[in-house]
Amino acid sequence: MRILLAEDEPHLCDQIKKLLNAEGRVVDVVHNGLEALHLGATEPYDMIILDIGLPERDGVSVLREWRDSGVQTPVLILTARDGWSERVDGLDAGADDYMTKPFHMSELAARVRAILRRQSGQMNPVIEMGRVTLDTRNGRVTVDGVPVDLTAQEIAVLTYLVHNTGRLISRTELSEHIYEYDGDRDSNTIAVFINRLRKKLGSDLIKTVRGRGYMIDSA
């Protein structure tokens, strides 16, 4: 799942990015409101973490412009300590959740997981697909209860397909959600990751629709 992080504190950015990367998320980082406005409106993010106090363009005005232009990407806003009025403004502008600085990284990770689950209609953090189980809290995958070792890219592909169960996903869409903005988005490598997942998790989990893409059945 691909996330935009708009935050102007470098150390905090590094902490959040490291945390989310460890959970198999792809994170693009920007440090001002103008960059956030552009990427949030033009890139297919699964969610956005948005600091209210960004330079060049404040987070609330960025959020309002996104919503006015039809951007429906879930947004978690970050606000300064005791900034209750900022929280109200952010929620009224269209935010889905908020956190007040300083915060515990484990809580941020939990809120990100909850937002992504709601977005995909998955309420349980542990998702079962026949013999295969994915624990979205830690990226742990098992087959018949036995842990399976997956690479970060394999987890990213599996997670995106699982969060879009029942929907056909093209190679292009997958590549847009498992690589960073400035990454080498080679959609041809998607087939390699799919083949590896089938070998590790079973050949019947991920279906191929020839020439169109991949999907995990909802049944």
N, C-alpha and C positions, 0 to 999 in steps of 0.2 A: 504494500500500500504506500502511495506516494504522498508526502506531506510538505507543505510550504511552511517554513519557520521564519517569521518576520520579527526580529528582535535586534536591538542595537547594542546590547551588552555582550561583547565577544566571549567572555568566560562563560556566561550563562548559555549562550548559543552552543558552545563546544560541549557543555554538559548535556544539554537537551539532545543535540544531534547524536552524541555517543550513546545515550540511553535508548533513543528510538532506533538507531542502527542495530543495536544489540537485539532488538525485538523484531528485526527483519523489515523495518520501515526504510524507505528511501526518503531522504530529507534534502530539500533545497533551502538554502539560507540566504536571506537578504537582510540588510541593516537599515533600510529607510522606507518610508511610506510610498514613495514613487515607484521603487522597484517592486514592492509588494503589490501595489495596485496593478501594475502591468502583468506580472506573472500570474497573479490570482485570477485575472480576467482572460488570460490566453492559454494557460496550461491546465491539463486535466487532473487536478489534485483530488485526492480522496478526503482530505481535510486540511485546514489551515490553522496554525497557531499564530496569533496576532497580538503583538504588544500594543497597548493603547498609546504609549508615549514615544512614538517613532519620530525621528527627525524628518524634515522636508514635507511630510504629510502625516497628520496624526491618524492613528489606527481607526478611530470612530468614523472619520470622514471617508477613509478607504473602504471600510465595511459598508457604509451607506451607499457608496457608489457601486460597489459590487452588487448589492441587493437591488438597487434601482435598475441596473443593467441586466438583471436576470441570473446572476451567478448564485447558485444554490449550494455551493460547497459548504459543508459544516465548518464552523469557525469557533475555536476556543480562544477567548481573549485573556491576556495577561495584564494585570493592573498593578499600580503602585500600592504599597501598604496603606490601609485606611482609605483607599480611594473609592468609597461606596458610590459616589455620584458617577464616577467613571464606569463602574460596573453597570449601573442603571442605564447610562447612555449606551454602553456597548450592547446590552441585551435588547434595548429598544431599537437599536440599529440593525438587529438581526443576528446577533451572536447566539450560538447554541449552548454555550457554557462559559464559565470564567474561572480564573484562579487569581488569588491575590499574592503578590510577592511579599516576603519570601515564601517559598513552598517546598514541600518534599518531592523529590524526583519520582518516588514510587507512586505518589498520588497523581502526578501529572501523567505518568504512564497508564495508570488505571483509568483516568478520565479520557485519554486518547482511545484506549481500547473500547470503552463504553460508547463513545461517539461513533466509532467505526462499526461497532456491532449494531447500533440503532440504525445507522445509515443503510446497512445491508439486511436488516430484519433479523439478525442473529442475536437473540437475547442471552443465550447461554455462552459463557466464555469458552467452554469445552464443546467443540463441534464434532459430532460423530457422522461418519460417512461409511456405513457398512463396517468393514473390518478396520477402517482407518479413523484415527482420532487426532484432531488438531487442538491443542491447548493454546488459545490466542494470548494468554497471559505470559507465556514464556517461549512460544514457538516450538514447543515439544510435540513431536509427531510419533505416534505408535501404530503398529499393525498387529492386531490381535493382542494388544497389551504390551507388545515388545517395542521398546524405543528404537527409532530409526534415525540414523545420522544423515542430515541434509545440509547442503551448503547454503550460504546466505541467499544466493540467487534462486536456488530450488525452493527455499521457504517462501521467498517473495512471490514466485509464480504460483505456488500452491495456495498461499494466503489470498491472493487476488482472486483466483478462481473460486475458492471456497466462499469468499464474501460476495461473490456474484453467482452463486449456485442457481442453476436453471437458465442462465443467460449465456448465449453464444458470445465468446470473446475472441476477437481477431488477434493475429500476431502483432499488428501495429498497436492496438490498444494495450496489449500486455506489455510491450516494450516501453510504452509511454508511462507505465505505472511501476516498472521495476528498475528504471534507470534515472539518475539525476538529470537535471536540466542540461548540464554541459557534458553528460556522459555519452558514450558511443552507443547509440540506440540501434543495434543491429538486430532487426526482427528475425533474421535467419537463425540466430542462436536460440530463439525460443523453442524450436523443434528439438534442439539438443537437450534443453532443460526438461521438456515434456517427456522425452524418451528416458531420461534418468529417473524421473519421478515414477514412471510406469514400472521400471525395473525394481525400484525400491518399495513401491507401495501397491503394486498390482496393476496389471494391464487394463483392467476394466474400470478404474476410477475416473480417468479423464478421457472423454470421448472426443474424437476428431470428426469435424464436418469438413470434408475435403474442399480445399480452396477457400474456406470461410473462417475457420478457427477452431477453438476448443471450448469444452464446457464440462462441468460436473452436473450430472442429473440431480434434480431436486427430489426425486423419488428415493 
